[in-house]
Amino acid sequence: MAWSASAFSQQTGLCGVEVEEVKASTAFGYLIGYSVKFKNTKQQTVDHLIWSVSFEDNAGQLIEKDTGVFNSTELISPIQPGMSKTFLRTPSKIKGASRARIQVTRVHTISGETCKTR
């Protein structure tokens, strides 16, 4: 198959922001993009997220790591309580990777609260 997309359940949320779904897109043996859907289960609006993404092959071997960032602006709305938001990312083509594993590493709310991994 020349192009495929698959979903994975290897995800870790943080401080009331859960990873609902991750999909990776591959073509000709390269991972060419991924989408991640976050759900805000907090009682506060989230305006900033940072996550780490591990790109792995079918056997679960790590190939490469990267970081993703979301910042709300006047044009991009924050994630309201109880709501979800999907982000699409296109890293450089990653040879041999077929899945993406997401871990939320920092959450910031509009009230100024910050939660992060150590």
DRENNUVEX-779128 format. One record per residue (C-alpha): residue in three letters; x, y, z. Coordinates in steps of 0.1 Angstrom, whole numbers, padded with zeros to 4 digits, always signed. Layout:
N
alaXYZ/...
//
This chain:
118
met+0000+0000+0000/ala+0013+0034-0009/trp-0004+0054+0018/ser-0021+0044+0051/ala-0033+0059+0083/ser-0035+0041+0116/ala-0046+0048+0152/phe-0027+0040+0183/ser-0036+0038+0220/gln-0002+0046+0234/gln-0009+0080+0249/thr-0004+0098+0282/gly-0024+0128+0293/leu-0015+0153+0321/cys-0034+0175+0346/gly-0069+0171+0331/val-0058+0171+0294/glu-0063+0136+0279/val-0051+0123+0246/glu-0082+0109+0229/glu-0068+0098+0196/val-0036+0096+0177/lys-0034+0087+0140/ala-0002+0084+0119/ser+0000+0087+0082/thr+0026+0067+0063/ala+0036+0065+0026/phe+0062+0044+0009/gly+0078+0034+0042/tyr+0079+0069+0057/leu+0058+0085+0084/ile+0047+0117+0068/gly+0023+0131+0094/tyr+0002+0126+0125/ser-0029+0139+0141/val-0036+0141+0178/lys-0069+0149+0195/phe-0068+0164+0230/lys-0097+0166+0254/asn-0098+0192+0282/thr-0113+0175+0313/lys-0103+0204+0336/gln-0127+0230+0348/gln-0105+0257+0334/thr-0098+0267+0298/val-0064+0255+0284/asp-0045+0280+0263/his-0011+0263+0259/leu+0001+0227+0256/ile+0034+0210+0250/trp+0037+0173+0241/ser+0065+0149+0232/val+0060+0125+0203/ser+0079+0093+0199/phe+0080+0078+0164/glu+0083+0041+0164/asp+0083+0012+0140/asn+0058-0017+0140/ala+0079-0036+0166/gly+0078-0006+0190/gln+0114+0004+0185/leu+0120+0042+0189/ile+0132+0058+0157/glu+0130+0095+0165/lys+0115+0120+0190/asp+0100+0154+0185/thr+0080+0181+0204/gly+0046+0195+0196/val+0032+0229+0208/phe-0002+0245+0209/asn-0006+0282+0218/ser-0040+0299+0216/thr-0041+0333+0199/glu-0067+0357+0187/leu-0071+0335+0156/ile-0068+0301+0174/ser-0092+0295+0202/pro-0082+0278+0235/ile-0096+0245+0245/gln-0127+0251+0266/pro-0136+0228+0296/gly-0152+0195+0283/met-0142+0202+0247/ser-0117+0185+0223/lys-0093+0199+0197/thr-0074+0181+0170/phe-0040+0191+0157/leu-0023+0180+0125/arg+0015+0179+0123/thr+0038+0170+0095/pro+0073+0163+0107/ser+0101+0157+0082/lys+0096+0122+0066/ile+0107+0096+0091/lys+0119+0064+0075/gly+0106+0032+0090/ala+0083+0049+0115/ser+0047+0037+0114/arg+0032+0050+0147/ala+0034+0080+0170/arg+0032+0079+0208/ile+0021+0111+0225/gln+0029+0123+0261/val+0016+0156+0273/thr+0044+0174+0291/arg+0030+0208+0299/val-0005+0223+0304/his-0012+0260+0310/thr-0046+0276+0316/ile-0059+0311+0310/ser-0060+0316+0348/gly-0022+0312+0349/glu-0020+0276+0363/thr+0008+0256+0349/cys+0013+0218+0353/lys+0043+0200+0338/thr+0061+0167+0340/arg+0094+0166+0359/
//
